[in-house]
């Protein structure tokens, strides 16, 4: 990579870390104008776009990164998070499955589960009004995916019990509430 390309990429990273995502995107675009297959710039631009809640654009960056380097686990995971934001849990599940195949370490699965769980909570707390049924349904898919990645997560099970409570299904609510108590560590 040329020094100018390296400098432009580093500028983008610095701007992104400082919270100036619009300027970071412009810096990453400079890199991509010279090297459209620069996977780090594609994923970094996607991350900045996602932070700005421009999920469709971010998804295109991550998909392009996957196209260029199909072994890039992070691009698969980040694309999955965008798919969840866009209300596409099936597509997200496929991407996450591929990401965890590419990086099968338990820590990677756990960190992905935490990110997804956090996204589920964010879905329910965004905006000034209470979540409607559609948001609870979307959060349900998100929490189910997090629980799939981390089957021992009592937090995910409790979140699912709460979601099912709001969706009016006491059988599912009780199932996940019971699961949460079984997953809770035994007091010493």
N, C-alpha and C positions, 0 to 999 in steps of 0.2 A: 504494500500500500504506500502510495506517495506521501510525502510529508504534509502536503496541503490537504489531502484526503484525511489523513490521520488527525490533523489539526481541526478540520471541520467536524469530524466525528466527536473528538474530545470536547469541542465547544458545545455541541449538541447535548452531550452527556452532562456537562457542567450546568448548562442552562436548565435541563430537565431536573437535575438534582436541586437546583435553586427554586424550582417551581415555575419557571418561565417556559411553559410547554409550547406556546405558540412560536417563540423564538427557537426553541429546540427543534421543532418540526422543520423550520426553515433551514437550520443547519444540517439536519439529516437529509433534507431534500437536495442540498448541495452535494452531499456524498453520493446520493442515489442518482443524481444527474451524470456523474462521472462513472459510477459503477452501480448499475441498477440491480445487480445480484449481491450487493453487500448485505449479508444476512444480519450482522449486528446493527446496521443502520435501519434496516427494515423492522427489526423487532423493537428497537429503541423508539422509532417513530410511532410504531403501533402502540407502545406503552404510553407515550405522551398523548396520543389521540384518545386512548381509553381513559386516561386520567381526566381528559376534557369531556368525557362521556360521548365521544364521537365513535361509537362502537362499530358501526358499519365500515367506516374508513379504517379503523384499527384492525378489524377482521381481515380486510383486504391486504393489509401489510403483513399480518401473520400468515395468511394463506400464501402470499408470494414467497415469504421466507421458507415455508414448508415445501413449496414447489422447487425452490433453489436447493434446499438442503433438507430432504425428507427425514434425516436422522436428528433434527434439532428438536429435542423434547420440549424446551421452553416455549418455542413457537406453537407447538401443539397445545400446550397447557394454556397459553395466553389466548389462543384462538378459541379454546373451549370456554374460557371466562367471558369472552365477547359473545359467544353463542348463548350463554346463559343470560347475559344482560339483554339480549335480543329475543329472549323467550323461546329458544330452540334447545331444549334439554337433550333430545335424542342426538342431535349433531354434536353437542358438547360431550355427551357420554362417549361417543366414538373417538373424538379427539383426545379425551382424557385417557381412554383405554390405550390408545397409541402412545401417548406421552409416557404412561407408566410402563409400557413395554420397552420403550427406548431408555428409560431410566427407572429400573426396577427396585431401586433402593427404598427401604421402608421410610426413611426420612423424607424422600421426595413425595411419596404417597401422602404422608402426614402433612407436609407443608401445603400440598395441593388441597387436601381436605380442609385445612384451616382457612385457606383463601376462599374456598367455596362456601364454607360455613359463614364466614364473615360477609360474603356477598349476600347470602340468604338473609342475614340480619339487616343488612343495608337495604335490601328490597322492602323490608317491613317498616323501616324507619324513615325512608325518603319522603320528602314532601311535608306539607303542613297538615294534611288531612290523614285520617286513619286509613290503614290499608283496606282495599276492597277485596272481594272474593277473588278477582283475577290476580291480584298481587299475592294473595295467600296461596293460590294454586301454583303460581310461578315459584314462590318460595318453597313449596312442598317439593317440587322437582329438584330444586337446588339442594335442599337439605338431604333428600334421598340420595343424591349423587355424592354428597359429602360423606354420608354414612356408608355408602358402598366403598369409598376409598379408605375410610377409617371405621371399620365395623365395631370397634370397641369404644366409640365416642358416645358417652352418655349425654353430652351437650347436644349432639345432633339428634339423638332420640328424643330428648326433652323438647327441642325445637319442633320436631315433627308432631309430638303430642299436642303442643300449643297450636300449631297450624291446623291440625285436624279438628281441634276444638272449635276454631273459628270457621272451619268449613262445614261444621255441623255433623261430623261422623264420630259418634262416641265409641264405636268399635275400634276404629283405627286409633283414636286418641288413647284409649285404654291399652291397646297393644303397644304403642310406643312409650307410654308412661311406664308400663311394666318393664319393657326392655331397658329403659333408662335406669330403673332401680336395680336391675340385674347387672348392669354395666358399672354402676357406681362402686368405687373401691370400698372394701369392707373397712370400717374404722378399726384402728389398732388398739 
